[in-house]
Amino acid sequence: MQSSRSVATAETVLDSMGLLLTSHKRGRCLVVNVCGKVGAGTEAVLHTGLRAALESDLLLIAVNLAEAVLADAHALDVLTSINRRAAAASKVFLVVAPDPQAHETMRVTGLDRSLLVFPTVADFNAWNGDPGTQSTHDLGTQSDRGASF
């Protein structure tokens, strides 16, 4: 059995409500991919998965929300809580490709000033040193938020 600190293999968690979390190392980050609706009833699965990711030896933890819908304030509370825990552990927590409504909520409430948010997967990949991608800022166009890592 591998330690929870290992980042070489992907972990998968599926709750009864259909929320899927997988994790893998990408570049210098541990990426946690979230698929499904996060809200009341599923936020605990997200919280548990992201807390486990903080146990990684990597200092950068990214949550990929390209295939997730943040349904309510519960989801944003989880992201804020994990961000605080990451900072306390001297790690950086990154939010990648939140759905447009959640991203707007983060902007309006100021959460995007405390969370490091990448609007698209392409933006994150460009920042993370993936030579095959360009930021939407470089391209001048909006890229697909559903692109996979």
Buried (B, 14 or more C-beta within 10 A) or exposed (E): EEEEEEBEEEBEBEBEEEBBBBBBBBBEBBBBBBBBBBBEBBBEBBBBBBBBBBBBEBEBBBBBBBBBBBBBBBBBEBBBBBBEBBEEEEBBBBBBBBBEEBBEBBEEEEBBEBBBBBBBBBBBBBBBEBEEBBBBEEEEEEBEBEBEB
